[in-house]
Amino acid sequence: MNILQALILGIVQGLTEFIPISSSAHLIIVPWLFGWDDPGLAFDVALHLGTLIALLWFFAADWVRVIRAGIASIVERKIGDDLDRRLAWLLVIGCVPGGIAGVLAESKLEELFHQPNSAHRADAMIAMGVIIALLGAALFIVERIARHVRGMATLSLKDAIVVGLAQALAIFPGVSRSGATITAGLALGFEREAAARFSFLLSAPIIAGAGAKSLFDVYGELRRGALGSSELTLFAVGFLAAAISGYLCIKFLLRFLQKNSTDIFVYYRWLLSALIIVIALARG
């Protein structure tokens, strides 16, 4: 991998982590289309940490307020009618399904879709293409039956569990964490901007947990001397590109969804799905 590839993949990660088109799928598709080597676990960790920084950066005021409220609820042993205290605990509850799914199944899916120095299997790519199309269809349908009337203040325990279960599906490349959670939020009647905001807040602890777990593996590689200074430079480029593009993407999407539907992302998913399947069949 060279600096240009690291930059491109960082930008791709930042853009697709928050737009409902699946970052995990794009990090597989881009190297697959251009014949690049799989960048590997360590680089993937750098990109996800970049998008985590984007989340913490953009929602810094929200996180300070929610964390303070959560600590206060523990100290006082009371949640009451405080919206921030309730949000703090709903975020914790909503992260449980995704955390369990990641622990139980993520490594097996990594073996299927991320194998350094080997080509991606055609059947795996076709399966991912089908998943991309199906989530697009779900979002298309939900957009047309949803009421779009609820705000963040109406979040309930049931909402957190439903959106959390949707987030757990994101372990499958092609589902999209933001795509699944925004779709679930819209199905529950939330306004598009509110559904996206809760989706982004809910994703931060999961991304942080997955990143911390993977960092242990990367640390082992560093101790063995498996990572050189040139690779660390590439990781820094990817990290910064993902953080900056991710921040700008969050800002864009929250504004975009205040006045627009998600249809453009649905159509993109269908076109991408068709492209993947056609190329996978052609390559055999």
C-alpha positions, 0 to 999 in steps of 0.5 A: 500500500502507498500513501495515495491508497492510504489517503483514498481508503481513509476518505472512503472510510470517513464518508461511508461510515456515516452515510448509510451505504456501508463502510465495511463493504467499501473497504473491501470493494475498493481494493477488490476493484483496483486489485490492491492488496488487503490493507490488513487489520492494523490499517483497518483499526487506524481508519476506525479510530479516525472515524471515532475521533470524528464522532467525539469531535463533532458531538463533543458537547453532547458527550460531555453533557451525557457522560456527566448526566450518566455519572450523576444518575449513578451517584444519586441513584436516580434518573427521573425525567432528566433527558440526558440521564435517560439518554446515557442509559439508553445508549448503554443498553442500545450498545449491548446487542452490537457488543455481543454480536461483535464478540461472537461473530466478527472474527469469523466474518473477518476470515471470510472477507479479509484475507491478506495476500489472497483474492476475495471469493466470488460467492462472498462478494455476491453475498455482500452485493445481495445484502447491500441491495436488501438493506437498500430495499428495507430503507426504501420501504421504511421511508414510505411508511414512516411518520417522521414525527418523533424527536430525540426527547421521545426515545424509550427503552424499546427504541434503544433495544430495537435500534441496538438490535439493528446495529448488531446486524452491521457485523455483516459487510454490506449492511451498514451500521448507520444504514441499519440503525437509521432505518430502524429509527425511521421505522419507529417514527423518528424524524430523519435527523433525529434517527441519524443523530441517535445512530451516530451517538450509538455507534461511538461506544461500539467503534471504540470497543472494537477499536480497543479490542483490535489494538491489542492485536496491533500491539502484538504486531508492533512488539514482534517488529511486524510493523515498520515505520513506513507502515505507521506513516500510512496508518497516520495518513489513513487515520487523519483522512478518515477523521476529517472526512468523517467529521465533514460527512456527519455535518453534511448528513445531519443537514441533508436529512433535515430537508431530504429523504434517504432515497439517493442512498438507496439508489446508490446501494442498488447500483453498487450491488449490481456492479459487485455482482456483475464483476464477481460473476465476470471474474468467476 
